[in-house]
Amino acid sequence: MNVFLAQQADRIDVPAIDYAAILPMLIILGAACIGVLFEAFLPKHQRWPGQVVLTLLAIAAAGVALGAYVGDSPARGVTTLSGTLSIDKPALFLWGTLLALALGAVLLIADRSIEPGGAFVAQAGIAPGTVQDRAQVGSTGMQTEVFPLALFALGGMMAFCSANDLLTMFIALEVLSLPLYLMCGLARRRRLLSQEAAVKYFLLGAFASAFFLYGLALLYGYAGSVKLADIANATAGTDRSDTLLFAGLGLLMVGLLFKGSVGPFHTWTPDVYQGAPTPVTAFMAACTKVAAFGGMLRVLAVAFESTSWEWRGVLWGVAIISMVIGAVLGLTQTDVKRMIAYSSIAHAGFLLVGTMALTEDGLSGTLFYLLAYGFTTLAAFGVISLVRDSSGEATHLSAWAGLAKRSPLLAAVFTFLLLALAGIPLTSGFVGKFVVFSAALSDGMAPLVVIALVFSAVAAFFYLRVVVLMYFSEPAPDGPTVSVPGAFTTAAITLGVAVTLLLGVLPAFALNWAGAGGFALS
Amino acid sequence: MTWLLALILLPLAGALVVAGLRSNDRLATTVALAVSLVELALIVPFWLAYDPAGERIQQASSMEWIPTFGIHISFGTDGISLIMIAVIALLVPIIIGTLNSTGKLPEGRSAGGFLSLVLVQEALTIAVFAATDVFLFYVLFEIMLIPMYFLIGGYGGANRQYAAVKFFLYSFLGGLIMLASAIGAYSLASDELGQGTFDWATLVEVVRDAPASTQIWLFLGFFLAFAIKAPLVPFHTWLPDAAGQAPIGVTVLLVGVLDKVGTFGFLRYCLPMFPEASERLAPLVLVLAVAGVIYGSVLAAGQQDMKRFVAYVSIAHFGFIALGIFAFTPQSVVGSATYMLNHSLATGMLIIVVGIIAARGGSTRISDYGGMAKVTPILGGMLLIAGLSTLSLPGTNSFISEFLVLLGSFDTRPVYAIIATVGMVLAAAYVLWLYQRIMTGPVRGDALVGAVEDPAARSASVVGGGGRRVGGPGTAVAPEVGEKKAIRDLSVKEIAVLAPLVVLIVGLGFYPKPVLDTVTPSVEATLTAVQER
């Protein structure tokens, strides 16, 4: 060993690190580490306030660092850490989106006014139905590790969006996934459902990671490098094996599509969205989708643009399947959280339409869509967490009947969010659909756009069903109560609704941000 | 600020105020009525400011909205949208004025909520007719569905939820398909001009020179949306449900005004933007139009429910309007454009009268009535006037329009014109048959019978024995009648509210010149675009 080091010492170059560029990510990951230390050293009663302050401060500081860097960031982006991370305009936009969405999600996670002690159980390891579990029901203790876990996941997502080679991407994928698996199992109520969700997500997620890794290996075999740019060079006119390339790309995409909950790789989505604590569902639905599609955009645009003719047909099929599954199965759901889960599958199909477009408009459209969708779905889950009965959240649709009579403001807010998810004009959802579909149309995907529009209308039906239920049905006598949200949840919902409205009415500034520049291609 | 912008903003502001008065129904109704009357008064300077010989689009105003896509918030009016805006402003105060005569709102619903939605609907509908940016038009086209959805779903009949969702989904789907076409037109423009725009006038210039195959696809997108909106057979099935379930005032708005967005769209978007496609696909549209005329007429004759009757009558009339538009002659298109106005007046009045009858008689089934004119002669007269205008009797407003449509289309499309003429004959049959069943013959129906006979005498006879129940269908249900309030004829106030419609129906029947003069230059400009090609 010593000999080896002595021989190599003069040849090791310390890679240049552009600290200013990656500062936001460093802040988040650093704060996550401090959060773990808080868990170890702070007394129990100080942990919750300590973690909340630390997490919010970290996100705010990362936002400030990002804002300071964006102003004078180079137009073509920079690659740093020996080319493993590429901090270009889309990456910065995605980081900003992730930080803003995470802020909202953390506010939901931090809320302890709706459910005494917060939405998270103290000891998640206790098997449901045992004596200890029954004892735990009465306590208001909370697993405050959820905060550092959220920060780790967030850091992973940020790395995932900017990863410039597949290996970094894989590591980032694991960093973002592992905390999420844990967080899914932490629900205070309906423990069994929550644990099932965690296990299911973990097992299927592990499978998807394996697919990703296998694809990575095949692509390495094909190109002799894991760097996206090298793969792009290798695909440009060589006599290497196409089998390796397309098998590798296919497996890689399975892993990515799984994370983005695109049908037919969606099967985990409804169960996990339903079982996970609602704040975590909001975090996953908003942020994971951003990260997954951010990664997908980069991989397809940077590494596989020249072969787009070969794979686009397959992705057409995937997008159509996703829209069909999301829209049609969404119609049959009786649980609000599952319904929004299917809606997210349909939205993933729409997002894929934009992702495939591989043009400047396609990129900026998809980025805008992610921003818009994230805030809407975040606020929607925030609202869902407020409608409760004695056993926790009343997510069965029948419980929502006549809600407008009992709580007109909540019904109005939720209606607005549902209209945004349906893509009605003057909401961000419509502008998102418009930019994505117009990009796809000008890139010659007219039939796909028409199909997407038809399924938008089909999906609108199940959003409308909830509106009908809330406004035109008589309330059930033993219906749920609507909790008065605490400051944190109010802030999160307000943030989501305000952004949904703002991006719907005055989208110009966000469209400019999203269209600031393309991926760095080196 | 132009008069047009004032017309759009005033009802919105009014809606806000009225929504704040939900606790006080009387005050809310008064304020809403006042707002709608001021709106109607604003029509006068608005109409006077319009110069038929002037620019194609007048009172234009524009501001940037989404510069990335060349989208503007721009409004303007031509003769056709002018008359449609005027008729909305006329109908809304009449709807509010007859609110109490045409049936009660459901339990627990306030008049304030209802009226603020009506005012929002008024503003949005005016804005749709006034939009001169295709994107803005689409946005308003879809947004317009939301208040209507809540009006039908929140205040309608027993099956209102189904009707509201069906209405929304049909129109929403049509709108989305139109959006695809609008984006297609936008990308044509951005290829051609280097920078995309949604400005209507610019898009017309660019798209009308596009190759025929492209035009046909884009045309179909717009056409589908408009064919659903102005229901052409076979896209009509939502209308009888929506019109049948909606409260009367909303049915007036829906059938009288909202559906005209469809025929207006044919004139404003389909013809000028896609002249070649319009010409090539005209036979298809004409088949649908004539099928609508015959189908609507036959089904109207067979309806048992008065509101559904009106819906099918309208389907027949929309067939006429589409026939005139796609016959491409100046007479027929002028006929169609004025028909849009006249149909609003005639059908609007018919629906309101039907609503008053239903509210008094407690039923919308035609067979529950008979001999009503003996009890309520003035109401009978109103139904007759509305009906005669609906069947286009010479001397009523609709006659001129229908005559122009048939005359114009006979020049170029004689076969379709002849078949459509059959619709005119059928119209006479179904309207007169409706009048005959409700107003003439022996007095029938529990409410009516109660009004003619002396309640005390009849309840005594029931106590005396059931044997006398053979007297007629009406007496069979006599026992409860004694407690019912006798049916009233129209009050002076109700006559006053309906009077403007009567005056216009008869007045425009004899002197249609102001409307024809307003519309003709816009129609000619539209047709030159088609023929110039």
Chai-1 contact restraints between the chains, C-beta under 6 A:
chainA,res_idxA,chainB,res_idxB,connection_type,confidence,min_distance_angstrom,max_distance_angstrom,comment,restraint_id
A,I424,B,E142,contact,1.0,0.0,6.0,A-B,restraint_1
A,P425,B,V139,contact,1.0,0.0,6.0,A-B,restraint_2
A,P425,B,E142,contact,1.0,0.0,6.0,A-B,restraint_3
A,P425,B,I143,contact,1.0,0.0,6.0,A-B,restraint_4
A,S438,B,I183,contact,1.0,0.0,6.0,A-B,restraint_5
A,L441,B,I183,contact,1.0,0.0,6.0,A-B,restraint_6
A,S442,B,S187,contact,1.0,0.0,6.0,A-B,restraint_7
A,V449,B,A180,contact,1.0,0.0,6.0,A-B,restraint_8
A,V450,B,A180,contact,1.0,0.0,6.0,A-B,restraint_9
A,L453,B,L176,contact,1.0,0.0,6.0,A-B,restraint_10
A,L453,B,A180,contact,1.0,0.0,6.0,A-B,restraint_11
A,S456,B,L176,contact,1.0,0.0,6.0,A-B,restraint_12
A,A457,B,F172,contact,1.0,0.0,6.0,A-B,restraint_13
A,A457,B,L173,contact,1.0,0.0,6.0,A-B,restraint_14
A,A457,B,L176,contact,1.0,0.0,6.0,A-B,restraint_15
A,A460,B,F172,contact,1.0,0.0,6.0,A-B,restraint_16
A,F461,B,L169,contact,1.0,0.0,6.0,A-B,restraint_17
A,L464,B,V165,contact,1.0,0.0,6.0,A-B,restraint_18
A,V468,B,Q161,contact,1.0,0.0,6.0,A-B,restraint_19
A,F472,B,G153,contact,1.0,0.0,6.0,A-B,restraint_20
A,F472,B,Q161,contact,1.0,0.0,6.0,A-B,restraint_21
A,P507,B,I66,contact,1.0,0.0,6.0,A-B,restraint_22
A,A508,B,I66,contact,1.0,0.0,6.0,A-B,restraint_23
A,A508,B,P67,contact,1.0,0.0,6.0,A-B,restraint_24
A,L511,B,T68,contact,1.0,0.0,6.0,A-B,restraint_25
